[in-house]
Amino acid sequence: MIQLENLQKSFGPHKVLAGVDLTVPQGRSMVIIGGSGSGKSVLLKCILGLETPDGGRILVDGQDATKGDRDAFLARFGMLFQGAALFDSLPVWQNVAFRLLRGALKRPKAEAREIAIEKLRRVGLSPDVADKFPAELSGGMQKRVGLARAIAAEPQIIFFDEPTTGLDPIMAGVIDDLIREITAEMGATALTITHDMGSVRAIADEVAMLHGGKIRWTGPVAELDASGDPYVEQFITGSSTGPIAALR
């Protein structure tokens, strides 16, 4: 579904992506791991067109992501942002139905509200939450609202940016389970960036290690502990010594 070929991106003299090659199979859940500042978020932004790569190619379902109808391209994606990124001035249901109230996916207001309430139910929130404002919700509830918004338009591809950041271990587990269940139900292709190894093991089919602007290792999550790759081993064990520390 997503093919990255020699993807490059620099900010001034700082090379963030130095030739990333990665394949995300259709209907699979790929999790990209790596330390803070390793370029994970930049990678997502390049795929979405929020950042323009300096070189390389991005193919989505075999088509060049930089060409064609931009609105049609973005309509295929949903995203759960780090910190949920809800609009404080809008009630919950309008946050969830944001894409359904405007643009190419616009639906009648009553229909959009109905869909929003259905998606809220799917993430474990009752209909009475629909008319509340984000500030009235706990962090875990806000994250669920963000997940409901990500799936509201039935996207083919869903991005998850640090989905469990700031959550307690129990709520993090709830969000991980929801992500796994919902993406499987929808048959969606999922791409997640995280440094939370609990989330990696809960939601990944495949794992890729990003460091130094390149993918150092990729493989099934079942092979993660036996990867034999020093970058992966240091990251998942949290060791202070190894190739990652040496390159800093």
Backbone as JSON, one array per atom type, in Angstrom:
{
  "sequence": "MIQLENLQKSFGPHKVLAGVDLTVPQGRSMVIIGGSGSGKSVLLKCILGLETPDGGRILVDGQDATKGDRDAFLARFGMLFQGAALFDSLPVWQNVAFRLLRGALKRPKAEAREIAIEKLRRVGLSPDVADKFPAELSGGMQKRVGLARAIAAEPQIIFFDEPTTGLDPIMAGVIDDLIREITAEMGATALTITHDMGSVRAIADEVAMLHGGKIRWTGPVAELDASGDPYVEQFITGSSTGPIAALR",
  "N": [[0.83, -1.22, 0.0], [1.95, 1.24, 0.77], [4.93, 2.54, -0.46], [8.19, 3.43, 0.03], [10.96, 4.89, -1.44], [14.28, 5.43, -1.28], [13.97, 7.8, 0.24], [14.5, 11.17, 1.08], [15.21, 13.88, 3.28], [16.1, 17.03, 4.41], [16.8, 19.6, 6.82], [18.1, 22.53, 6.48], [21.5, 22.15, 7.28], [21.02, 19.77, 8.55], [20.45, 16.49, 8.11], [17.65, 14.64, 8.05], [16.14, 12.47, 7.0], [17.78, 10.03, 5.3], [17.72, 8.53, 2.94], [15.49, 6.61, 2.97], [14.09, 3.43, 2.73], [11.21, 1.6, 2.48], [8.55, -0.72, 2.8], [5.11, -0.95, 3.17], [2.82, -3.32, 3.61], [-0.44, -3.92, 2.16], [-3.26, -3.76, 4.27], [-1.9, -4.44, 6.56], [-0.3, -3.9, 9.77], [2.09, -1.68, 10.38], [4.73, -0.73, 12.45], [6.82, 1.91, 13.26], [9.77, 2.26, 14.95], [12.04, 4.14, 17.04], [14.35, 6.53, 18.39], [13.69, 9.72, 20.04], [13.58, 12.46, 17.83], [14.53, 11.07, 15.66], [13.36, 11.16, 13.2], [10.86, 10.11, 12.71], [8.29, 11.38, 12.77], [8.65, 13.25, 10.75], [8.83, 11.57, 8.58], [6.16, 10.61, 8.36], [4.92, 13.06, 7.76], [6.03, 13.64, 5.29], [4.94, 11.61, 3.69], [2.26, 12.35, 3.76], [2.41, 14.74, 2.49], [2.81, 17.07, 3.85], [5.32, 17.88, 4.32], [7.86, 18.51, 1.94], [9.73, 16.15, 0.27], [13.3, 15.98, -0.28], [14.34, 14.25, -2.05], [13.9, 11.03, -3.7], [11.14, 8.63, -3.81], [7.6, 8.4, -3.21], [5.17, 6.09, -3.12], [1.76, 5.38, -3.18], [-0.43, 2.86, -3.06], [0.64, 2.15, -5.48], [0.68, 4.52, -6.91], [2.19, 7.68, -7.61], [2.63, 9.75, -4.9], [2.9, 12.48, -5.0], [1.59, 13.43, -7.16], [-1.45, 14.04, -9.06], [-4.92, 14.22, -7.89], [-5.14, 16.06, -5.07], [-7.03, 16.25, -2.94], [-8.49, 13.88, -3.25], [-6.46, 12.08, -2.76], [-5.79, 12.6, -0.02], [-8.19, 11.89, 1.13], [-8.09, 9.22, 1.48], [-6.79, 8.74, 3.8], [-6.64, 8.51, 7.39], [-5.98, 9.94, 10.62], [-4.58, 9.64, 13.83], [-3.59, 11.96, 16.01], [-0.71, 12.87, 17.96], [-1.37, 13.5, 21.34], [-4.0, 13.85, 20.75], [-5.07, 16.28, 19.63], [-7.48, 17.82, 19.43], [-10.13, 20.11, 18.49], [-10.63, 22.75, 20.51], [-12.79, 24.51, 20.57], [-14.93, 23.27, 19.45], [-17.72, 21.04, 19.87], [-17.59, 17.57, 20.91], [-18.78, 15.79, 19.0], [-18.64, 17.24, 16.62], [-15.91, 17.46, 16.35], [-15.27, 14.77, 15.82], [-16.69, 14.4, 13.45], [-15.45, 16.11, 11.72], [-14.26, 16.05, 9.1], [-16.45, 15.22, 7.71], [-18.16, 17.28, 7.59], [-17.37, 19.14, 5.8], [-15.74, 19.97, 2.67], [-14.77, 17.48, 0.17], [-15.89, 15.19, 1.26], [-18.26, 15.89, 2.4], [-21.22, 15.63, 4.33], [-24.78, 15.7, 5.03], [-25.69, 17.58, 7.95], [-27.11, 16.25, 10.03], [-26.72, 13.57, 9.35], [-23.94, 13.41, 9.54], [-23.6, 13.83, 12.28], [-24.85, 11.53, 13.27], [-23.15, 9.53, 12.31], [-20.85, 10.25, 13.71], [-21.61, 9.74, 16.38], [-21.96, 7.01, 16.24], [-19.29, 6.2, 15.75], [-18.11, 7.09, 18.09], [-19.32, 5.35, 19.9], [-18.09, 3.03, 19.02], [-15.51, 3.31, 19.96], [-15.9, 3.08, 22.61], [-17.27, 5.13, 23.94], [-20.07, 6.82, 25.28], [-23.2, 8.1, 23.88], [-23.84, 10.51, 25.2], [-21.51, 11.9, 25.45], [-21.13, 13.24, 23.13], [-21.97, 15.94, 22.94], [-20.37, 17.29, 24.67], [-17.44, 19.32, 25.46], [-13.97, 19.18, 24.47], [-12.34, 19.95, 26.7], [-13.74, 19.06, 28.86], [-13.26, 16.42, 29.11], [-11.33, 13.51, 30.09], [-7.81, 12.71, 29.62], [-7.56, 10.17, 28.47], [-10.12, 9.8, 27.39], [-10.15, 11.88, 25.54], [-8.23, 10.93, 23.77], [-9.55, 8.72, 22.77], [-11.64, 10.0, 21.43], [-10.14, 11.25, 19.47], [-9.33, 8.96, 18.07], [-11.81, 8.05, 17.17], [-12.39, 10.14, 15.4], [-10.35, 9.7, 13.53], [-11.22, 7.42, 12.21], [-13.65, 8.07, 11.18], [-14.32, 8.67, 8.51], [-14.01, 6.29, 7.23], [-11.3, 5.47, 6.34], [-8.73, 4.13, 4.14], [-6.14, 3.95, 4.9], [-4.48, 4.4, 7.95], [-2.81, 6.57, 10.11], [-0.94, 6.59, 13.09], [0.23, 8.61, 15.51], [2.41, 8.39, 17.98], [0.46, 7.03, 19.8], [-0.09, 6.38, 22.52], [1.13, 8.17, 24.19], [1.47, 9.97, 27.2], [-0.53, 8.66, 28.55], [-1.84, 6.58, 31.21], [-0.7, 3.24, 32.15], [-2.89, 1.4, 32.01], [-4.9, 2.71, 30.49], [-3.4, 3.1, 28.2], [-3.15, 0.47, 27.34], [-5.83, -0.04, 26.73], [-6.23, 1.71, 24.55], [-4.37, 0.65, 22.73], [-5.54, -1.89, 22.3], [-7.96, -1.11, 21.1], [-7.03, 0.11, 18.75], [-5.89, -2.08, 17.45], [-8.11, -3.8, 17.14], [-9.94, -2.21, 15.63], [-8.56, -1.5, 13.25], [-8.23, -4.04, 12.18], [-10.9, -4.83, 11.81], [-11.7, -2.96, 9.87], [-10.03, -3.57, 7.84], [-7.94, -1.95, 7.27], [-4.83, -0.38, 6.3], [-2.22, 0.2, 8.49], [-0.02, 2.6, 9.89], [2.19, 3.25, 12.35], [3.93, 5.37, 14.6], [6.12, 5.15, 17.3], [7.68, 5.02, 20.58], [7.05, 3.36, 22.51], [7.35, 0.3, 23.73], [5.5, -1.53, 24.63], [3.19, -0.87, 23.2], [4.14, -1.41, 20.64], [4.38, -4.22, 20.61], [1.75, -4.89, 20.98], [0.24, -3.91, 18.8], [1.57, -4.25, 16.35], [2.13, -5.8, 13.17], [4.31, -5.82, 11.53], [7.61, -4.49, 12.05], [9.7, -1.63, 11.92], [12.92, -0.26, 12.24], [14.06, 2.94, 12.7], [16.85, 4.9, 12.36], [19.44, 7.33, 12.36], [18.57, 8.41, 9.99], [17.94, 6.32, 8.31], [16.34, 3.16, 7.57], [17.11, 0.68, 9.73], [16.5, -1.93, 10.33], [13.96, -4.25, 9.47], [11.06, -6.25, 9.95], [8.92, -9.08, 10.87], [6.93, -8.66, 13.86], [7.18, -10.79, 15.59], [9.76, -11.58, 15.31], [11.26, -9.69, 16.5], [12.66, -9.71, 19.0], [14.68, -11.44, 18.42], [16.18, -10.31, 16.47], [18.86, -9.81, 15.96], [20.03, -7.48, 15.3], [22.04, -4.79, 16.2], [21.13, -2.14, 16.68], [18.36, -2.41, 17.04], [18.33, -4.18, 19.22], [19.56, -2.65, 21.25], [17.7, -0.58, 21.46], [15.25, -1.83, 22.24], [15.92, -2.95, 24.64], [16.69, -0.81, 26.1], [19.27, -0.09, 26.69], [22.13, 1.81, 27.72], [24.43, 1.77, 26.34], [25.88, 1.09, 23.14], [25.36, 1.01, 19.51], [23.63, 3.17, 18.99], [24.02, 5.07, 21.04], [26.7, 5.55, 20.51], [26.65, 6.93, 18.14], [25.65, 9.37, 18.68]],
  "CA": [[0.0, 0.0, 0.0], [2.88, 2.39, 0.8], [6.3, 2.18, -0.85], [9.13, 4.54, 0.1], [12.19, 4.55, -2.16], [15.37, 6.39, -1.13], [13.37, 9.06, 0.68], [15.47, 12.06, 1.7], [14.71, 15.17, 3.73], [17.02, 17.77, 5.27], [16.44, 20.94, 7.25], [19.42, 23.16, 6.51], [22.57, 21.13, 7.22], [20.63, 18.59, 9.31], [19.79, 15.48, 7.28], [16.74, 13.86, 8.89], [15.93, 11.22, 6.28], [18.99, 9.93, 4.45], [17.55, 7.43, 2.0], [14.62, 5.62, 3.62], [13.4, 2.45, 1.89], [10.26, 0.9, 3.34], [7.32, -1.21, 2.19], [4.02, -1.22, 4.11], [1.86, -4.13, 2.85], [-1.85, -3.6, 2.31], [-3.98, -4.46, 5.32], [-1.0, -4.81, 7.65], [0.02, -2.86, 10.74], [3.54, -1.43, 10.46], [5.11, 0.21, 13.5], [8.19, 2.42, 13.13], [10.35, 2.62, 16.23], [13.25, 4.95, 16.95], [14.44, 7.52, 19.44], [13.2, 11.08, 19.77], [14.41, 13.18, 16.86], [15.08, 10.17, 14.64], [12.74, 11.45, 11.91], [9.62, 9.36, 12.53], [7.19, 12.3, 12.43], [8.97, 13.83, 9.43], [8.48, 10.53, 7.61], [4.71, 10.68, 8.16], [4.58, 14.33, 7.11], [6.42, 13.53, 3.88], [3.95, 10.77, 3.02], [1.02, 13.12, 3.65], [2.63, 15.95, 1.7], [2.97, 18.25, 4.71], [6.72, 18.26, 4.06], [8.27, 18.1, 0.6], [11.02, 15.46, 0.31], [14.37, 16.49, -1.14], [14.63, 13.23, -3.05], [13.26, 9.74, -3.52], [9.76, 8.49, -4.28], [6.57, 7.89, -2.31], [4.08, 5.49, -3.87], [0.63, 4.92, -2.39], [-1.19, 1.97, -3.92], [1.28, 2.16, -6.8], [0.63, 5.83, -7.54], [3.07, 8.71, -7.06], [1.86, 10.54, -3.94], [3.07, 13.91, -5.27], [0.86, 13.78, -8.38], [-2.87, 13.71, -9.05], [-5.88, 15.0, -7.11], [-4.69, 16.11, -3.67], [-8.15, 15.96, -2.06], [-8.78, 12.45, -3.36], [-5.35, 11.39, -2.1], [-5.91, 12.73, 1.43], [-9.42, 11.24, 1.57], [-7.79, 7.81, 1.77], [-6.06, 8.68, 5.06], [-7.1, 8.99, 8.68], [-4.81, 10.09, 11.49], [-4.68, 9.92, 15.26], [-2.45, 12.81, 16.32], [-0.17, 12.84, 19.32], [-2.11, 14.43, 22.18], [-5.36, 13.89, 20.2], [-5.17, 17.47, 18.77], [-8.88, 18.17, 19.2], [-10.45, 21.53, 18.41], [-11.24, 23.1, 21.8], [-14.01, 25.31, 20.42], [-15.99, 22.45, 18.86], [-18.15, 19.89, 20.68], [-16.96, 16.31, 20.54], [-19.29, 15.18, 17.76], [-18.13, 17.99, 15.48], [-14.51, 17.04, 16.19], [-15.26, 13.45, 15.17], [-17.25, 14.52, 12.09], [-14.84, 17.29, 11.11], [-14.1, 15.88, 7.64], [-17.76, 14.94, 7.12], [-18.92, 18.53, 7.58], [-16.76, 20.07, 4.85], [-14.92, 19.41, 1.61], [-15.25, 16.45, -0.74], [-16.6, 14.14, 1.99], [-19.32, 16.56, 3.15], [-22.51, 14.96, 4.5], [-25.74, 16.52, 5.78], [-25.28, 17.71, 9.35], [-27.72, 15.21, 10.85], [-26.05, 12.31, 9.03], [-22.59, 13.49, 10.1], [-23.72, 13.63, 13.73], [-25.18, 10.13, 13.49], [-21.9, 8.77, 12.1], [-19.95, 10.58, 14.82], [-22.06, 9.03, 17.58], [-21.65, 5.59, 15.99], [-17.85, 6.0, 15.92], [-17.86, 7.24, 19.53], [-19.69, 4.06, 20.51], [-17.09, 2.02, 18.65], [-14.31, 3.47, 20.81], [-16.28, 2.9, 24.0], [-17.81, 6.35, 24.54], [-21.53, 6.87, 25.18], [-23.7, 9.24, 23.11], [-23.9, 11.77, 25.96], [-20.22, 12.59, 25.29], [-21.12, 13.95, 21.85], [-22.18, 17.38, 23.07], [-19.38, 17.87, 25.58], [-16.28, 19.92, 24.82], [-12.76, 18.43, 24.82], [-11.82, 20.3, 28.02], [-14.53, 18.35, 29.86], [-12.91, 15.0, 29.03], [-10.01, 13.09, 30.56], [-6.84, 12.49, 28.54], [-7.89, 8.93, 27.79], [-11.33, 10.01, 26.6], [-9.77, 12.7, 24.4], [-7.53, 10.07, 22.82], [-10.58, 7.92, 22.11], [-12.32, 10.88, 20.48], [-9.22, 11.37, 18.34], [-9.4, 7.71, 17.32], [-13.09, 8.06, 16.47], [-12.24, 11.06, 14.26], [-9.46, 9.09, 12.54], [-11.91, 6.37, 11.46], [-15.0, 8.53, 10.84], [-14.54, 8.67, 7.06], [-13.67, 4.95, 6.73], [-10.1, 5.56, 5.5], [-8.01, 2.9, 3.77], [-4.84, 4.0, 5.57], [-4.57, 5.18, 9.19], [-1.55, 6.87, 10.77], [-1.03, 6.79, 14.53], [1.44, 9.32, 15.95], [2.59, 8.2, 19.43], [-0.93, 6.94, 20.27], [-0.28, 6.18, 23.96], [1.88, 9.17, 24.94], [0.77, 10.7, 28.25], [-1.59, 7.85, 29.15], [-1.4, 5.6, 32.19], [-0.55, 1.93, 31.51], [-4.17, 0.75, 31.75], [-5.53, 3.37, 29.35], [-2.57, 2.81, 27.03], [-3.55, -0.86, 26.89], [-7.16, 0.09, 26.11], [-6.05, 2.34, 23.23], [-3.71, -0.34, 21.88], [-6.53, -2.91, 21.92], [-8.9, -0.5, 20.16], [-6.35, 0.29, 17.47], [-5.74, -3.4, 16.84], [-9.44, -4.3, 16.76], [-10.58, -1.37, 14.62], [-7.86, -1.63, 11.98], [-8.53, -5.37, 11.66], [-12.29, -4.8, 11.33], [-11.8, -2.14, 8.67], [-9.1, -4.03, 6.81], [-7.11, -0.79, 6.93], [-3.39, -0.4, 6.44], [-1.88, 1.09, 9.61], [1.38, 2.98, 10.09], [2.29, 3.85, 13.68], [5.25, 5.71, 15.11], [6.09, 5.11, 18.76], [8.83, 4.47, 21.28], [6.45, 2.56, 23.58], [7.5, -1.09, 23.29], [4.26, -2.23, 24.91], [2.33, -0.63, 22.05], [4.71, -2.12, 19.49], [4.04, -5.66, 20.68], [0.29, -5.04, 20.97], [-0.45, -3.53, 17.57], [2.36, -4.42, 15.13], [2.4, -7.0, 12.39], [5.69, -5.63, 11.1], [8.31, -3.42, 12.77], [10.86, -1.05, 11.25], [13.75, 0.56, 13.13], [14.61, 4.12, 12.02], [17.93, 5.59, 13.08], [20.43, 7.93, 11.47], [17.96, 8.72, 8.7], [17.73, 5.12, 7.5], [15.74, 1.99, 8.19], [18.21, -0.23, 10.08], [16.0, -3.3, 10.34], [12.51, -4.42, 9.37], [10.67, -7.65, 9.99], [7.72, -9.37, 11.67], [7.08, -8.37, 15.28], [7.57, -12.03, 16.27], [11.22, -11.74, 15.19], [11.89, -8.48, 17.05], [13.61, -10.01, 20.06], [15.78, -12.24, 17.87], [16.55, -9.64, 15.21], [20.3, -9.84, 15.75], [20.47, -6.15, 14.9], [22.46, -4.08, 17.42], [20.29, -0.96, 16.9], [17.1, -2.89, 17.59], [18.57, -4.76, 20.54], [19.79, -1.58, 22.21], [16.48, 0.19, 21.65], [14.19, -2.54, 22.97], [16.37, -3.22, 26.01], [16.93, 0.46, 26.78], [20.66, -0.03, 27.14], [22.79, 3.11, 27.51], [25.6, 1.56, 25.48], [25.56, 0.44, 21.87], [25.59, 1.85, 18.34], [22.85, 4.4, 19.01], [24.75, 6.01, 21.89], [27.98, 5.85, 19.89], [26.46, 7.84, 17.01], [25.12, 10.67, 19.13]],
  "C": [[0.86, 1.27, 0.0], [4.28, 1.88, 0.48], [7.16, 3.44, -0.81], [10.44, 4.09, -0.53], [13.2, 5.68, -2.03], [14.88, 7.76, -0.71], [14.37, 9.89, 1.47], [14.82, 13.38, 2.1], [15.72, 15.79, 4.69], [16.39, 19.1, 5.66], [17.76, 21.68, 7.46], [20.49, 22.08, 6.41], [22.19, 19.82, 7.9], [19.84, 17.62, 8.42], [18.97, 14.57, 8.18], [16.47, 12.5, 8.28], [17.02, 11.1, 5.21], [18.9, 8.74, 3.5], [16.74, 6.31, 2.63], [13.95, 4.74, 2.56], [12.49, 1.63, 2.8], [9.03, 0.49, 2.55], [6.31, -1.52, 3.28], [2.95, -2.01, 3.35], [0.42, -3.73, 3.13], [-2.47, -4.44, 3.42], [-3.15, -4.88, 6.5], [-0.75, -3.61, 8.55], [1.53, -2.76, 10.89], [3.8, -0.41, 11.55], [6.58, 0.6, 13.29], [8.66, 2.85, 14.51], [11.63, 3.42, 16.01], [13.2, 6.02, 18.03], [13.84, 8.85, 19.05], [14.15, 11.78, 18.81], [14.98, 12.31, 15.77], [14.42, 10.35, 13.27], [11.42, 10.74, 11.67], [8.46, 10.26, 12.08], [7.41, 12.95, 11.06], [8.6, 12.84, 8.33], [6.98, 10.56, 7.31], [4.33, 11.94, 7.4], [4.95, 14.31, 5.63], [5.4, 12.71, 3.1], [2.67, 11.56, 2.77], [1.17, 14.39, 2.81], [2.72, 17.21, 2.52], [4.41, 18.76, 4.69], [7.07, 17.74, 2.66], [9.63, 17.42, 0.67], [12.04, 16.12, -0.63], [14.7, 15.51, -2.25], [13.92, 11.94, -2.73], [11.82, 9.76, -4.0], [8.85, 7.95, -3.18], [5.43, 7.38, -3.18], [3.0, 5.02, -2.9], [-0.28, 4.14, -3.32], [-0.69, 2.04, -5.36], [1.32, 3.5, -7.49], [1.55, 6.82, -6.82], [2.25, 9.65, -6.18], [1.94, 12.04, -4.21], [2.27, 14.37, -6.49], [-0.62, 13.42, -8.23], [-3.68, 14.62, -8.12], [-5.52, 14.92, -5.63], [-5.83, 15.75, -2.71], [-8.49, 14.48, -2.07], [-7.7, 11.62, -2.67], [-5.53, 11.42, -0.58], [-7.17, 12.05, 1.97], [-9.19, 9.78, 1.93], [-7.18, 7.63, 3.16], [-6.91, 9.11, 6.25], [-5.89, 9.11, 9.58], [-5.21, 10.36, 12.93], [-3.42, 10.68, 15.66], [-1.99, 12.6, 17.75], [-0.92, 13.89, 20.15], [-3.54, 14.65, 21.71], [-5.6, 15.08, 19.28], [-6.62, 17.81, 18.41], [-9.05, 19.68, 19.15], [-11.23, 21.92, 19.67], [-12.6, 23.78, 21.65], [-15.17, 24.52, 19.83], [-16.42, 21.35, 19.81], [-17.57, 18.61, 20.1], [-17.47, 15.78, 19.21], [-18.8, 15.92, 16.52], [-16.64, 17.74, 15.26], [-14.45, 15.73, 15.41], [-15.69, 13.57, 13.7], [-16.61, 15.65, 11.29], [-14.75, 17.18, 9.59], [-15.45, 15.68, 6.96], [-18.63, 16.19, 7.04], [-18.39, 19.53, 6.56], [-16.04, 19.29, 3.75], [-15.6, 18.3, 0.82], [-16.09, 15.38, -0.04], [-17.83, 14.67, 2.72], [-20.63, 15.77, 3.13], [-23.49, 15.95, 5.14], [-25.42, 16.48, 7.27], [-25.85, 16.6, 10.22], [-27.05, 13.86, 10.62], [-24.65, 12.27, 9.63], [-22.61, 13.25, 11.61], [-23.99, 12.16, 14.05], [-23.94, 9.24, 13.34], [-20.94, 9.0, 13.26], [-20.33, 9.8, 16.08], [-21.78, 7.53, 17.45], [-20.16, 5.31, 16.23], [-17.45, 6.18, 17.39], [-18.21, 5.96, 20.27], [-18.62, 3.01, 20.24], [-15.82, 2.12, 19.49], [-14.66, 3.48, 22.29], [-16.8, 4.14, 24.71], [-19.32, 6.43, 24.28], [-21.99, 8.12, 24.42], [-23.73, 10.56, 23.87], [-22.59, 12.55, 25.89], [-20.25, 13.52, 24.08], [-21.21, 15.46, 21.98], [-21.27, 18.05, 24.11], [-18.27, 18.53, 24.77], [-15.03, 19.18, 25.28], [-12.23, 18.69, 26.23], [-12.57, 19.58, 29.15], [-14.18, 16.86, 29.95], [-11.53, 14.73, 29.61], [-9.1, 12.87, 29.35], [-7.16, 11.23, 27.75], [-9.12, 9.05, 26.92], [-11.02, 10.87, 25.37], [-9.07, 11.86, 23.33], [-8.53, 9.19, 22.07], [-11.36, 8.74, 21.09], [-11.44, 11.07, 19.24], [-9.22, 10.13, 17.46], [-10.71, 7.63, 16.54], [-13.03, 8.97, 15.25], [-11.4, 10.43, 13.15], [-10.19, 8.07, 11.66], [-13.26, 6.82, 10.91], [-15.3, 8.42, 9.35], [-14.15, 7.34, 6.41], [-12.43, 4.97, 5.84], [-9.49, 4.19, 5.21], [-6.69, 2.79, 4.53], [-4.99, 4.87, 6.81], [-3.17, 5.34, 9.78], [-1.81, 7.12, 12.26], [0.29, 7.38, 15.01], [1.51, 9.25, 17.47], [1.23, 8.06, 20.13], [-1.12, 6.82, 21.77], [0.51, 7.18, 24.81], [1.0, 9.88, 25.96], [-0.35, 9.92, 28.92], [-1.02, 6.91, 30.2], [-1.39, 4.22, 31.54], [-1.87, 1.25, 31.17], [-4.84, 1.37, 30.53], [-4.72, 3.15, 28.08], [-2.93, 1.44, 26.46], [-4.9, -0.85, 26.2], [-7.04, 0.66, 24.7], [-5.39, 1.37, 22.27], [-4.7, -1.39, 21.38], [-7.52, -2.36, 20.9], [-8.28, -0.34, 18.78], [-6.26, -1.05, 16.73], [-7.09, -3.91, 16.32], [-10.01, -3.53, 15.57], [-9.89, -1.51, 13.27], [-8.12, -3.0, 11.35], [-9.94, -5.42, 11.09], [-12.41, -4.08, 10.01], [-10.97, -2.68, 7.52], [-8.15, -2.93, 6.38], [-5.63, -1.11, 7.04], [-3.01, 0.61, 7.51], [-0.38, 1.35, 9.66], [1.46, 3.78, 11.38], [3.72, 4.22, 13.97], [5.17, 5.79, 16.63], [7.44, 4.69, 19.3], [8.36, 3.61, 22.45], [6.47, 1.09, 23.14], [6.27, -1.92, 23.61], [3.29, -2.09, 23.74], [2.83, -1.4, 20.83], [4.24, -3.57, 19.49], [2.54, -5.89, 20.59], [-0.31, -4.83, 19.58], [0.3, -3.85, 16.28], [2.2, -5.79, 14.49], [3.87, -7.0, 11.98], [6.28, -4.45, 11.88], [9.48, -2.95, 11.91], [11.6, -0.16, 12.24], [14.38, 1.68, 12.32], [15.67, 4.76, 12.9], [18.94, 6.13, 12.08], [19.88, 8.2, 10.08], [17.7, 7.54, 7.81], [16.99, 4.05, 8.28], [16.85, 0.97, 8.44], [17.79, -1.69, 10.07], [14.5, -3.27, 10.14], [12.19, -5.89, 9.33], [9.42, -7.85, 10.81], [7.98, -9.1, 13.14], [7.54, -9.61, 16.06], [9.07, -12.25, 16.25], [11.99, -10.59, 15.84], [12.97, -8.82, 18.07], [14.82, -10.8, 19.57], [16.29, -11.64, 16.57], [18.04, -9.77, 14.9], [20.87, -8.5, 15.34], [20.84, -5.34, 16.14], [21.65, -2.83, 17.72], [18.98, -1.36, 17.57], [17.3, -3.4, 19.01], [18.79, -3.68, 21.59], [18.5, -0.81, 22.5], [15.47, -0.55, 22.51], [14.62, -2.9, 24.39], [16.61, -1.95, 26.81], [18.35, 0.61, 27.31], [21.27, 1.33, 26.83], [24.03, 2.99, 26.64], [25.18, 0.8, 24.23], [25.72, 1.4, 20.73], [24.8, 3.15, 18.34], [23.55, 5.46, 19.85], [26.03, 6.46, 21.21], [27.84, 6.87, 18.77], [25.97, 9.22, 17.43], [26.23, 11.7, 19.27]]
}
